[in-house]
Amino acid sequence: MRHDRPHAVCMLGCGGFVGSHLLSRLLDEGSFKVVGIDIDASKIRSLLDHPRLTFLHLDLHDTERVRQLVEQSDTVISLAALCNPSLYNTIPLDVIEINFMGPLEVVKMCAELNKWLIHFSTSEVYGKTVGAYTPGIAYDDEAVMLNEDTTPLIMGPVSAQRWSYAAAKQLLERTIYAYGFEKGLDYTTIRPFNFFGPRMDFIPGIDGEGIPRVLACFMEALMKHKPLQLVDGGKNHRTFTYIDDAVDAMMAILANREKAAGQIFNIGNPDNGVTIAELADLMISVYTELHPESAERGIEKENISARDFYGEGYDDSDRRVPDITKARKLLGWNPRTRLVDGLRKTIAYYVEEYQALCSHREIG
Ligand code: UGA
């Protein structure tokens, strides 16, 4: 898509982990101007004075104001979400509201105002693999690679409220698809596979409360000299995608509107697959490169049941390996960062930002 004037992007949820990295790249590019909204700007403070950014402290409930911003844009990037698994079974109504009802209004606006909607969904829409329900099936990476257009989406029972998030995200994906089908909505849906990098989540007791995602949980444990907790033995499997690779994918989408329109893309790195127990070992080894004295002191791991860690109603995706053939073909995108290299950068960031603060509040 060619623009004689800057490409006007409206970013909903520009202040989160993914938003902060994407915003920084868009502003560096020169050919974009951005109107960004969020309820928290702490991760994007250094960008707030940028001449091509207009930032507004706003949430999606202010539909009139959001509508005006959408109207003035060429493209809408919808990132606002509650995407922390510890919330799915504890505040499911908020999870459904924020991940479905709020963004639904944005979908309607984009359809009505004829805007390209780039929507962030989740790899969690795949739910569990068929193998999780058919014990004995051998895990063959080729066979269980998740494909955007052919793999079924399999979730647990309603009482397993873990799936409140995935179900909300799935229904929104289906709604977007239906708006494309019936009303000609121009959309691209992204399914992120465990993006990680600097500025992800928070460290409990320092800049947030509750349970963050696994990477920040393990960082907290490492920096506060607590055992790393392996939920159900850390048997579940994820593929981790370094944030710079993920932002490359988003830029490739923005540069290829015709090819990307009407598509769902897995954005993930199939070469970075590990069980959570393996992730713990890798993080311990990278952390001890930076802090050899912690190896001498000893770093512990402990098993904990999902029920004790997350409470009633937690359930889990067993394995998520993306098939990224479509993104490779249509966008020419290829993730390049090996897990260990991404972890080196990310762990160095956490140590720089938080180690001193954690040492003050160390829990023995
Ligand atoms: C989450 C979100 O639900 C997804 O929407 C999102 O796409 C995804 O993160 C992501 O970052 O892309 P999940 O992978 O389950 O999904 O999130 P984590 O909280 O990072 O959990 C990963 C695994 O680590 C789970 O099996 C969890 O039980 C385990 N875990 C977590 C531990 O073993 N120990 C911990 O301290 C924390």
Residues whose N, C-alpha, C, O or C-beta is under 5 A from the ligand:
A	BS01	UGA	C83 P85 T122 S123 E124 P192 F193 N194 F195 P212 R213 V214 L215 C217 Q229 L230 V231 G234 N236 I276 D316
